[in-house]
Each structure stands twice: as C-alpha cells, then as structure tokens.
Amino acid sequence: MNSGLGERMGTHEDLVYAIAHTLLGGEGCDYRKIKAASPEFGEELVEAIRVLRENVPEYRDVKVPGLDTEVMK
C-alpha cells in the first residue's frame, strides 16, 4: 500500500486510504460495522491505518472505535 497521500487517486487503494483518513479524523462509523460488511476490506483498512499512524504524527494517538479495543491491542 502507498502512503495514502494521493499517489493513486481514484483507485481501490485510494478509497481504502480515504476511509482510513475519515476514521482517524474522528468521523465515520465503528470499525466493527465495516469489518462485518466486508472482512477483506476491513483488513485493508487496518493496514492503511497502521501506515497512516506511522507517517502522520497527529494520527498516532487517535483511537478508532471498534478497532483499537479489539484488533490492534
């Protein structure tokens, strides 16, 4: 996956990073709802969130409802 900074605008990967940014920005729904609707997409989101947390300092301490309590402990 790329950094999520727009290298592949309009692609599936761009969508994954856009949703990851939304979740880390405090908007969006509980991660468990996304995971229940599409387990594969949920796993891609986990990876995108990890990458963004590594590369965007303001996201490092942000907790995502339904994700940090279950997946990333």
Secondary structure as GFF3:
##gff-version 3
##sequence-region A 1 73
A	DSSP	alpha_helix	12	24	.	.	.	ID=ss1
A	DSSP	alpha_helix	31	37	.	.	.	ID=ss2
A	DSSP	alpha_helix	39	55	.	.	.	ID=ss3
A	DSSP	three_ten_helix	57	59	.	.	.	ID=ss4
###
